[in-house]
Amino acid sequence: MNLQIFSFFILIICIVISLIVIFTKNNNKKRITDKVKSFDLYIFVLEYHMKKAYEIVYKDKIFIYSLEGLKINDQEFNSASKEFVLLVFKMIGPKLKEEFEELYGDEETLIFNIIEYFNNTFENDQIREQAKENILNNKDIK
């Protein structure tokens, strides 16, 4: 009798654990599906913080190079991009960072996308282009 009760108890525990695992997997799939459906909203939030972080890093690390129409050296550029990523993470906070990591799959992919934003924004630096154009025009005048 005790062996039958014990077996029944083990069976019930296995069923409960199986249901919990199935529910958790379905819940995770639903969370990711909901994030994909709301991708525009997530990107809006991330892009807002990346713009703010870029303004700060730009003023601190890049602006002087842009005014002079100079190309920033690789070491300074790498330092600025790392500072940019860290500032974005600080601005969004740990909970949103986890949300974006889940949306992108992992931290490495999230960092890659943030750095791509930094690189694209840097490449389209209008101040540097205008400064280079002014320098070239001044040389042509003389």
N, C-alpha and C positions, 0 to 999 in steps of 0.2 A: 504494500500500500504506500509506504513512504517513497519507494523508488518511482512509482507512478506519479505521485504528487510532485516529486523533484523533477521528473522528466517533463511534466506538464508546465511547471514553473519555468524551466529552461526554454521550452518551446515558446512560451508567451514572451519571454525576454528577447529571444531572437526575432520574433515578429515585430516587437516594438522598436528594436534597434534598426531593423530593415526599413520600417516605415519612416523613421527619423532620417535615415540616410537618403531615401528616395525623396522625401519632402525637402531636405536641404539642397540636393542637386537641382530639383525643379525650381526652388526659390532662387538659387544662384543664377540659373539660366534666365529666369524672369527678370532679375536685377540687371543683368547684362543686356537683355533685350530692351528693357526700359531705358537704359542709358543710351543705347544706339538710337532709339526712337527720339530721345531728347538730346541728341548729339549737338545740335545747333545751340542749345542753351548752355551746355557744358563748355563748348568752344567760346561762346560769348564771355563767360566768366573767366576762362583761362586767358583769352586774348586781352581782356581788360587789364588783368594783372601783369601780363607780359608787356603791354604798352607802358604801364606805370614803371615797371622795373627797367625797361629799356631807357626811358627818359632819365632815370636816376643814374644808371651805368653810363649812358651816353654823356651826360654832363660831367660826370666824374672822371671818366677814362678816355673818351673818344673825341669830345668836342674840340679840344685844342688841336688835334690832328686835322679835323675837318676844317677848322678856320684857316689853317695854313695850307690846305689842299694836299696834305701829305698822306701817304699810306701808312697805316699803323703797322708796326712790326708784329711778327707772328707771336712772339712771347707776350706782348701786351694784349694782343687780340685774344689769345687763349685765356689769359688772366681775366679779361673783361667778360668773356663768354662764361667762364666758371662762376664769376661773381654774379652774373645775370641769372644763371640757373638757381644758385643759392638764394638770391633775392626773391625770385619767383616763388620758390618753395616756402620762404619765410612769409611772404605776403598771402599765399593761399592757405597756409596752416596745415597741420598734420592730417586733419580729417579730409579736407578737400584733396590733399596730395594722395591719400589712399583712394579716394573716389576716381581721380584721374589715372592713377596706376591701374586700377581695375578696368577702367574704360580702355586704356591703351594696352593692357596686358601685363606690363611690368614697368619697373622704374626706369630701366635702360631705354625702353621705347619712348617713354614720356620725356626723358632727358633729350633724346635724339630730336624729338619734335620741337621742344623748346629751343634747342640750339639752332635748328633749321629756321625758326622764326627770327632768332637773333641774327643769323647770317644773312637772311633775305632782307631784313630791315636795314642792316648795316650796308649791304650792297646798294641799296636805294637811297643812300645818304645824300640828300639834296644840297645840304650846306657844303659838303666836300666838293661836289660837282660844280657848284656855283663858284667856290673859291678857286678851283682849278681853272675854270673858264675865265675868271677875272685875271688870274696870273698870266694866262696865255694871251689875253687881250692886251694887258699892260706891256708885255714883251713885244707884241706886234706893233704897238704904238711907238715905242722907242726905236 
